[in-house]
Amino acid sequence: MSDFLLELFCEEIPARMQAKASEDLARLFGEKLAEAGLTASGLETHATPRRLALIARGLPQATPDVHEERRGPRADAPAQAVEGFLKSTGLSRDQLEERDDPKGRFLYAVIAKPGRATTELLAEIVPAIVRALPWPKSMRWGTRSAHEGALRWVRPLHGIVAILGDRVVDLEVDGIRAGRTTRGHRFLSTGPVEIASVDVYAARLRDAHVILDAAERARIIGERARDAAKAAGLELIEDAGLLAENAGLTEWPVPLLGDFDPDFLDVPPEVIQLTMRANQKYFACRDPKTGALAPAFVCVANIEASDGGAAIVAGNRKVLAARLSDARFFWEQDKKATLESRLPKLGDIVFHEKLGTVADKVERVAKLARWLAGHIPGCDPDLAEQAARLCKADLVTGMVGEFPELQGIMGGYYARAEGLDPQIADAIRDHYKPVGQNDDVPTAPVTVAVALADKLDTLAGFFSIGEKPTGSRDPFALRRSTLGIASILIRAQLRIGSVGLFRQAEFPFAEYQDGSRAVYREMLEFLIDRLKVQQREAGARHDLIDAVFALGGEDDLVRLLARVKALQAFVATDDGANLLAGYKRAANILRIEEKKDGVAYDGAVDPKLLAADEEQALAAALDAAIPAAESAVGREDFAGAMTALAGLRAPIDNFFDRVTVNADETDVRANRLRLLARIRAAAHTVADFGRIEG
Amino acid sequence: MALSFQRLILTLQDYWATQGCVVLQPYDLRMGAGTFHPATTLRALGPDPWRAAYAQPCRRPSDGRYGENPNRLQHYYQFQVILKPSPEDILDLYLGSLRAIGIDTAKHDIRFVEDDWESPTLGAWGLGWEVWCDGMEVTQFTYFQQVGGIECAPVAGEITYGLERLAMYIQGKDSIYDLAYNDDGVSYGDVFLESERQFSAFNFEHARTDLLFKQFTEAQDQCRELLAADLPLPAYDLAIEASHLFNLLNARGVISVAERQAYIGRVRELAKGCCEGWMKKNGWDAGAAK
């Protein structure tokens, strides 16, 4: 058994690609090993900015010998059959043996494959996986790039270390020969680094100022950044994304604390934090007492500098000051014009070629928001309309031009700065929400109106031009918008039928200007699908949502969920579970018999034909339960409807225990089938029980 | 003492001359980036080895700030190095140039941060990095993969230094205008401040858009004629001019968002035509374009 080390040494790999490359390397190597008939007792991969490494433990010296005998067609079989056999074995006719057995003379293929040395297999596997490694973008370089078949890689590949046990595996990839020599840190290490075996690899790299494990680099960054902030009386604002990115930008991370001019704190904290994060990859700090953003940053250097980092901090301070000056310039400039005065410019931004400009969208959203205000308790229609008209105005500010991620947030700040009603400012700020499953859902009435109107317009617009998401393709993020619609409706408990909502949305595309029932149906189904996703965490079962929705006519999400919740509680009880079983039994029998007879047994039950006590009891129970359940549903007393149905459990159980449905007398049988149809009808007052799982 | 602005250029010229580069003088046309220089765009094509280095004034009309912003100019310098094929040790050569201009890599944090380059007007793209020195972007580094829609074979490495930023860094200045231009008391502002004021006014206020539109069309027409006459080099000059005229029109704010793409497409068509013409003139197979 030997351990194998592979290191692919190259120029700086983009931070965002390293984790995936590391996984791909493990996957591809694992697949190739399996194909070659080798197994490793352990497999790990690592990535740094300048190298991908793979360590496979416990590889055998060779694959076992394989001896295989296969019987083929008769010796006198037609040529075609023999041909097929030759093809499947990869042998030629004269390599086959002929053997007699009790059934005749047959062709035999005797295949003896000697095992192959692991070294030899690795020499084939490594070049294949180096070429097959999938990068988001790859390139050619150097002299070889002029030739056909030149290696394409993420950045120029310079060296390969391939060692099995303590011996170099002799292999080559596009002119690069494997050896045992690598390099350490770009600046902190000089000269070649020799690797004797897998066991010393990580340690030798550490000596050369390279920390191989990305998780360790991230841990070092986190700990030292926190310590640096703490030493200055501050608290680091944690950011897992930045941690990973900085770990991908450094082989020897050294976090350093710097400060900036507190005057910049006039600029909204979101702007400062984003400037630091997006442009400079700095961590931000807060004052632990007030929670406010502190005028400080932590940058992560890749070297242990000879002056302790003084020059690095000074340089980074200067860069940040220039960035913050830019941000302050935008902030001051933007405040000079009102949001209202920017509206004409929205006519220059195309929202979608078939759906008009952003100005067109804003007009539609404003109308819709005003209408919605009438259905949202405490919502002022004038404020809703005004907020909607202004909600996209920040798209043409300098700041959002520079930082598109700040859309909404900046609009909110600018609205407040020009003295607009705080409800309007909040609505502008929050109208993109919720941006994902875990984002806050707006509850302020004006915000609800604008957020809902914006999303509804998007959904209606794209559905009306046939741009529906398919599979993984959702270029306009309609799933997210629609999830937002469901979340807002439910959170605010808005009692508006969805089809009514869709009808209010405008369909700018000519073909659908009058609205189209087919589109409403598609939108509703899409919305229900999103509701199921939204409820995955909130806890309503997706099959129960289907069961209620399948009845048709229920497009009020709030009521639909109330029904689902009552149903969910009911099926969890003994009575509910038994009723469900009884329903399924009844529905099954009905399905079979109705198919056999070619008739539907949904007529009235004839009381004169009810012979057995159990069937009389069941008919009476159904006669009481169905109107009770219906009337409870009408009152939206869904728990009450379930209680009415619960009373059916005993009569149904008794009926199935004692009564034979398929009686000899034709009219009695038909009557009993009609009784079963009544059970089905009773259940359908609350849901299509047929769609409930289990 | 820290290098003056002109000493910085001289040092880089000297350094790259010893690496076998021809040291060129700036191209005498208004252009948005050193990449537009035919010594880069056209020479990046075809099989012949090529190494060149030059400072190139760049004009970005929209970036003008009337001399009031310490970091932004409508006219600034790039130092451009092109090495074809890209040598194995190109990054070490580049780091050598940083040391030559006085950046101690044991004290400063040099980083290669992913930045893929694409020029829609040149139909060109490549992969590389922006190089950071203590968090400041000082260089753009690109392995050209395609130029004018034509596959680069072999690939050239392009190094573009932002000279003003680099000088600000080396000299420790907060404003471009305070940079020492030479070692005898002349500042960058002495040389360029008034020019920034006047050209900002020209770019944003006075450039006559009717003339610019006309000139754009003329440049486009003549470029096509020259391509038809199998004269790709002068044709390419006109493509460069068309590109700059478009930038001016853009700064004047008379090109709508919808039209923008169409104009970029027109310039790209010209540039592609010139690159293809250049390949053809040299007897190289432009059909290798994928």
Interface residues (C-beta under 8 A of the other chain):
Chain A: E11 E12 P14 A15 R16 P49 K137 S138 M139 R140 W141 G142 T143 R144 S145 A146 V154 R155 P156 H158 R186 F187 L249 Q280 Y282 C299 A301 N302 I303 A305 S306 D307 A311 I312 A314 G315 N316 K318 V319 L320 A321 A322 S325 D326 F329 D348 I349 V350
Chain B: P47 N69 P70 N71 P85 S86 P87 E88 L91 D104 T105 A106 K107 H108 D109 I110 R111 F112 V113 E114 D116 G126 L127 W129 C133 D134 G135 M136 Y143 Q145 C152 A153 P154 V155 G157 Y169 D174 S256 V257 A258
